[in-house]
Amino acid sequence: MPKLAKTLTDVAVRNYKPKDKPYKVAAGRGLHLLVKPTGAKFWVFRYRYEGKENSLSMGRYPDISLADAEEKVRESHKSIAQGIDPSDNRKEIKAESQANKTNTFEKWADKWWQNWHKDKSPRHADYVMRRLQADIFPSIGKLPINEIEAHEVVETIKAIAERGALDIAKRSHQMMGQVFRYAIAHNKESKATRNPASDIKPSDIIESRHKQNYARVELKELPALLRALDASNSQALTRLAVKLMGLTFVRTTELIEAKWSEIDFDEKQWRIPAERMKMKTPHIVPLSRQALQTLQDLHLISGHYENVFPNQNNPTKTMSNNTILKAIEVAGYKGKMTGHGFRGLASTALHEQGFDHQHIELQLAHQERNQVSASYNHALYLKQRAEMMQHWADYLDEIKAGAKIIPIKEA
């Protein structure tokens, strides 16, 4: 029997890097390491039997180590010496390969979702499944879950991030990790032994948006805050300003500089012109019943002025930014909450209740310009956004009243 040439080591096998095309590295006695452009590595055994050259897969590295592959080669040479073609085992190998074709990420993602969604709202559960179908399955859905590598997770996240959907990219990374963990928990069936999503963090590959930290209460503290604001001894104009901010979650400057000419009571819309927006594009705020009532109350106070929130000393000017902060301070939340904090609270609550990420981002005027043209996105999904804003207003009424809290999706 030919002597086994030790031409490879474990260290060398680990260090071989992918190239533009697949390539092989000889390991002795017909054993080769096949390195694919994806970085995947496989053992291939080439041999001659009855004058014909054949090849046989010995498995994937590192699932099959160098020592394992060499042992398989020894057994194959024994079979040849006994007049048995090692390829007679091909049926067994083929069966294993076929099993891998059905042992996909998509299959296990569906199993995970069926288990996970039981205590979630239908809207949120549907949103998660749609994100899987739109962003993850096209990339890794058909791959065997026990063969997916970290770089394939990275490519999936990058593809989402490159269209400007940074939050969706981060949430997709989280979802992939949950699916891999579920498959590992069912290892006997899935054969999955590791979670490649845990090898990287979104911050390693996604450029974060610059964010300014604004003080805000936790969502569970919002009912007490709303009651405190209503009960405070701030002036009526100020209390109504803070109330409208909570209902519309616009930026503070967008609120205090509002003009009555921007309010369309018939269409139930507040149309903020481009020059007053941070992104310099027009913005439409659908007005809930509660927001319309708040504006009608405001009209009794300032309707004869141009500004919705005129300055107390000079009505031709607008209310000061500090007026909002002072109202929050008077309510007992100095340093705990800002006007901008309502935006974060609304985003958190609406995402948790399963509203579409794009609808929320558009309403926040977080314009993902790679995804939607800034020239028209202010008017997109107005019907859905109007329904969302009404749900939000009803939700605020429920939690402020302290009655049984009805989830937004059921409002």
Secondary structure as GFF3:
##gff-version 3
##sequence-region A 1 411
A	DSSP	alpha_helix	10	15	.	.	.	ID=ss1
A	DSSP	beta_strand	23	28	.	.	.	ID=ss2
A	DSSP	beta_strand	31	35	.	.	.	ID=ss3
A	DSSP	beta_strand	41	49	.	.	.	ID=ss4
A	DSSP	beta_strand	52	61	.	.	.	ID=ss5
A	DSSP	alpha_helix	66	81	.	.	.	ID=ss6
A	DSSP	three_ten_helix	86	89	.	.	.	ID=ss7
A	DSSP	alpha_helix	90	102	.	.	.	ID=ss8
A	DSSP	alpha_helix	105	116	.	.	.	ID=ss9
A	DSSP	three_ten_helix	117	119	.	.	.	ID=ss10
A	DSSP	alpha_helix	122	131	.	.	.	ID=ss11
A	DSSP	pi_helix	132	136	.	.	.	ID=ss12
A	DSSP	alpha_helix	137	140	.	.	.	ID=ss13
A	DSSP	alpha_helix	150	161	.	.	.	ID=ss14
A	DSSP	alpha_helix	166	185	.	.	.	ID=ss15
A	DSSP	alpha_helix	187	190	.	.	.	ID=ss16
A	DSSP	three_ten_helix	196	199	.	.	.	ID=ss17
A	DSSP	alpha_helix	202	205	.	.	.	ID=ss18
A	DSSP	three_ten_helix	219	221	.	.	.	ID=ss19
A	DSSP	alpha_helix	222	231	.	.	.	ID=ss20
A	DSSP	alpha_helix	236	248	.	.	.	ID=ss21
A	DSSP	alpha_helix	252	256	.	.	.	ID=ss22
A	DSSP	three_ten_helix	260	262	.	.	.	ID=ss23
A	DSSP	beta_strand	263	264	.	.	.	ID=ss24
A	DSSP	beta_strand	269	272	.	.	.	ID=ss25
A	DSSP	three_ten_helix	274	276	.	.	.	ID=ss26
A	DSSP	beta_strand	283	286	.	.	.	ID=ss27
A	DSSP	alpha_helix	289	302	.	.	.	ID=ss28
A	DSSP	alpha_helix	321	330	.	.	.	ID=ss29
A	DSSP	alpha_helix	341	352	.	.	.	ID=ss30
A	DSSP	alpha_helix	357	363	.	.	.	ID=ss31
A	DSSP	three_ten_helix	377	379	.	.	.	ID=ss32
A	DSSP	alpha_helix	382	401	.	.	.	ID=ss33
A	DSSP	three_ten_helix	408	410	.	.	.	ID=ss34
###
